[in-house]
């Protein structure tokens, strides 16, 4: 079964044209259930996807359904410190348990038992209205620490989906950011503590020698932005 729903085809075809190779190294920060990891593996026949996900509920689903040897799961959160952090899980109760169409490969039983509804809004940052009362402690690591340990030279794409914790992820890249070709990141979820606006995100990454690709980026108060590394990509 393919997880490439019709609404995602255009986005992943953009990445296919942009990276222009079948074997990119992709880092997915905030992998959730692994749905985008699988879409990347379907888009690129030889890609290796390094995923980071700290939520125990999502990790359980990820391990149950994602079987590709080209998808490597790291059970932790990337941030700006090597250590531990509090992770604020989210959950929204439903009167009748329904699995959204985009997750139709998850059983209703698992979706209910693991309390997965609205789990994608979980974060290292406080602020989401459906965060559960008790947070959980998770392992955190800086990107530059992971990069040094990995032995990888160039990362083709970093995908950041961390619900308001984008600045900490980028700060944790340190000098290793110079070895990333493209960064795709969400922005503007300002109900999370310390989340960056569109302009703050652009200013931060441009100060680190990245350039926005306007035609492939959102213009609203929240959305997605795509950047290229001016030191590695000639435009």
C-alpha positions in Angstrom: 0.0 0.0 0.0 1.3 3.5 -0.9 1.1 6.2 1.7 1.4 8.9 -1.1 -2.1 10.4 -0.9 -3.1 12.7 -3.8 -2.7 15.8 -1.7 1.0 15.1 -1.1 2.1 14.3 -4.7 3.0 17.8 -5.7 5.1 18.5 -2.7 7.2 15.4 -3.0 7.6 15.9 -6.8 9.0 19.3 -6.0 11.6 17.7 -3.8 12.4 15.1 -6.5 13.1 17.9 -9.0 15.0 20.0 -6.5 17.3 17.3 -5.2 17.7 15.8 -8.7 19.2 12.5 -7.5 17.9 9.1 -6.5 20.1 8.7 -3.4 19.7 11.8 -1.3 20.5 11.9 2.4 17.4 13.3 4.1 17.0 14.3 7.8 13.4 14.4 9.0 13.1 16.2 12.4 9.7 15.4 13.9 8.8 12.2 12.1 5.4 11.5 13.8 4.2 8.1 12.6 6.7 7.9 9.8 4.2 8.8 7.1 6.5 11.4 5.4 9.5 9.1 5.8 7.7 6.5 3.7 6.7 9.1 1.1 10.4 10.1 0.8 11.4 6.5 0.4 8.7 6.1 -2.3 9.8 9.3 -4.1 13.6 8.5 -4.1 14.4 4.8 -4.9 17.8 4.9 -3.0 17.3 7.7 -0.4 18.4 7.2 3.2 16.1 9.0 5.6 17.3 9.7 9.1 14.2 10.4 11.3 13.9 11.9 14.8 10.8 11.4 16.9 10.6 11.5 20.7 6.9 10.7 21.4 6.5 7.2 22.7 3.0 6.8 21.2 4.3 7.8 17.7 7.4 5.6 18.0 5.2 2.6 18.7 3.2 3.2 15.5 6.3 4.0 13.5 7.9 0.7 14.5 4.8 -1.3 13.8 4.3 0.0 10.2 7.6 1.4 8.8 9.7 -1.5 7.6 12.1 0.0 5.1 15.8 -0.5 5.8 16.5 2.9 4.2 14.5 4.7 7.0 16.5 5.1 10.2 14.6 6.0 13.4 16.3 8.0 16.2 14.1 7.9 19.3 14.8 11.4 20.5 14.1 15.1 19.9 16.7 17.3 18.2 17.1 20.6 20.1 19.8 22.9 21.3 21.1 20.7 24.2 22.4 17.1 24.6 20.5 15.7 27.5 16.9 15.5 28.5 13.8 17.7 28.0 10.1 17.8 28.9 7.9 16.8 26.0 4.3 18.0 26.0 2.1 15.4 24.4 -1.2 16.5 22.9 -4.5 14.6 22.6 -8.0 15.6 21.6 -10.8 13.3 22.7 -13.4 12.3 20.1 -17.0 11.4 20.7 -16.6 8.7 18.1 -13.2 7.4 17.3 -12.3 8.1 13.7 -9.0 7.7 12.0 -8.3 10.6 9.6 -8.0 9.5 6.0 -4.4 10.6 5.8 -3.7 7.9 8.5 -6.0 5.2 7.2 -3.2 2.6 7.5 -3.6 2.8 11.3 -6.3 0.7 12.9 -9.1 2.3 14.8 -8.1 0.2 17.8 -4.6 1.5 17.8 -5.7 5.1 17.1 -8.0 4.9 20.2 -5.8 2.8 22.5 -2.7 4.9 22.0 -4.6 8.2 22.1 -3.2 9.4 18.8 -5.8 12.0 17.9 -4.0 15.4 17.6 -0.7 13.8 18.5 1.0 15.7 15.7 0.7 18.9 17.8 2.9 17.6 20.5 6.0 19.6 21.2 9.0 20.4 23.4 7.3 23.8 23.8 4.3 24.6 25.9 1.3 26.4 24.5 -1.0 24.0 22.6 -4.5 24.0 24.0 -4.9 20.2 23.8 -1.7 19.3 25.6 -2.3 16.6 28.2 -1.7 17.4 31.9 1.4 15.3 32.4 4.4 15.8 30.2 7.0 13.1 29.6 10.7 13.3 29.7 12.5 12.5 26.5 16.1 12.4 25.3 17.4 15.4 23.4 20.4 15.9 21.2 21.9 18.7 19.1 22.0 18.2 15.4 25.7 18.9 15.3 26.3 16.2 17.8 24.3 13.7 15.7 26.0 14.9 12.5 29.5 14.3 13.9 28.6 10.8 15.1 26.9 9.9 11.8 30.0 10.2 9.6 27.8 11.9 6.9 29.4 14.6 4.8 26.6 16.3 3.0 22.9 16.3 3.9 20.7 17.0 0.9 17.5 18.0 2.8 16.6 18.7 6.3 12.8 18.7 7.0 11.8 20.4 10.2 8.3 19.8 11.7 8.6 20.4 15.4 5.6 22.5 16.4 7.2 25.8 17.5 10.6 24.5 18.5 12.3 25.4 15.2 14.7 27.9 16.7 16.1 25.4 19.1 16.6 22.9 16.3 18.4 25.4 14.1 20.5 26.7 17.0 21.6 23.1 17.7 22.9 22.7 14.1 25.9 24.9 15.0 28.6 25.0 12.3 27.2 21.7 10.8 24.5 23.7 9.1 27.0 24.6 6.4 26.8 21.0 5.2 23.1 21.1 4.5 21.9 21.8 1.0 18.2 22.6 1.6 16.1 23.3 4.7 12.3 23.0 4.7 10.7 24.2 7.8 7.3 25.1 9.3 6.8 28.5 10.9 4.3 30.8 12.6 2.7 28.5 15.1 3.0 31.3 17.7 0.7 29.8 20.3 3.7 27.7 21.2 6.2 29.5 23.6 9.0 31.1 21.6 7.8 30.0 18.2 9.2 32.1 15.3 7.1 34.1 12.9 7.7 34.0 9.2 10.1 37.0 9.2 12.0 35.7 12.2 12.5 32.4 10.5 13.7 34.0 7.3 16.0 36.4 9.2 17.6 33.6 11.2 18.3 31.3 8.3 19.5 34.1 6.0 22.0 35.1 8.8 23.3 31.5 8.5 23.9 31.8 4.7 20.6 30.3 3.5 18.4 31.9 1.0 14.6 31.7 0.8 13.0 30.1 -2.4 9.9 32.4 -2.5 8.0 30.5 -5.2 8.1 27.3 -3.2 7.3 28.9 0.2 4.1 30.0 2.0 3.3 33.7 2.3 0.7 33.4 5.1 1.2 34.0 8.8 1.9 30.3 9.2 3.0 27.6 6.8 6.2 26.2 5.2 9.4 27.8 4.0 12.1 26.3 1.7 15.7 27.6 1.8 18.9 26.7 -0.1 22.5 26.9 1.2 24.2 29.7 -0.7 27.6 28.0 0.0 26.6 24.8 -1.7 23.9 25.6 -4.3 24.5 28.0 -7.1 21.3 29.9 -8.2 
